[in-house]
Amino acid sequence: MHKSRDLTIAELEQIYKRRMSGNTLQAIAIDQEISWQDVNRIVKKIKTTGYAHNQPRRNRKEKKNKTSDGSISSKRSTT
């Protein structure tokens, strides 16, 4: 009996993250009896979320001034 489909899909994601080709993925999918649609959906999902191949740049948040006790003080003086 094959493992649960969720687990095999997770495994596919792991494999894809290791920069394997789509053909390798599909071969594994056939072996695990996962449908082509599932494989393509996984690949598409991973490509759009941008795992191994092209990690999106994180938005740089403006740094706030933190005081030594950890509370955030605004730069404007409140007088």
C-alpha positions in Angstrom: 0.0 0.0 0.0 1.3 3.5 -0.8 1.8 6.2 1.7 -0.9 8.8 2.2 -1.1 11.3 -0.7 -0.4 14.3 1.5 2.9 12.8 2.5 3.9 12.0 -1.1 3.0 15.5 -2.1 5.2 16.8 0.7 8.0 14.6 -0.4 7.6 15.9 -4.0 8.0 19.4 -2.6 11.1 18.4 -0.8 12.5 16.8 -4.0 11.6 19.9 -6.0 13.3 22.1 -3.5 16.5 20.1 -4.1 16.5 21.6 -7.6 15.5 18.4 -9.4 14.1 18.6 -12.9 10.4 18.4 -13.6 11.0 15.1 -15.4 12.4 13.5 -12.2 9.3 14.8 -10.3 7.0 13.2 -12.9 8.8 9.9 -12.8 8.6 9.8 -9.0 4.9 10.8 -9.3 4.2 7.9 -11.6 6.0 5.6 -9.2 3.9 6.9 -6.3 0.7 6.8 -8.4 0.1 10.6 -8.1 -1.8 12.1 -11.0 0.0 14.4 -13.5 -2.4 17.2 -12.5 -1.3 16.9 -8.9 2.4 17.1 -10.0 1.8 20.1 -12.2 -0.2 21.8 -9.5 2.6 21.2 -7.0 5.2 22.5 -9.4 3.2 25.6 -10.2 2.5 26.2 -6.6 6.2 25.9 -5.7 7.2 28.1 -8.7 4.8 30.9 -7.7 5.8 30.8 -4.1 9.4 30.8 -5.2 11.2 28.1 -3.3 14.7 27.0 -4.4 14.9 28.5 -7.8 14.0 32.1 -7.3 13.6 33.3 -3.8 11.7 36.6 -3.7 13.5 39.5 -2.0 11.9 40.2 1.4 10.5 43.6 1.8 12.8 45.6 3.9 10.8 47.1 6.7 11.8 50.5 8.0 13.8 50.0 11.2 12.2 51.6 14.2 14.3 52.9 17.1 14.2 50.5 19.9 15.2 51.6 23.4 17.2 49.3 25.6 14.1 48.0 27.4 12.7 46.8 24.1 9.9 49.3 23.7 9.7 51.2 20.4 10.2 55.0 20.6 9.1 57.1 17.8 11.6 59.4 16.1 9.3 62.4 16.5 9.6 64.1 19.9 6.2 64.3 21.7 6.4 67.7 23.4 
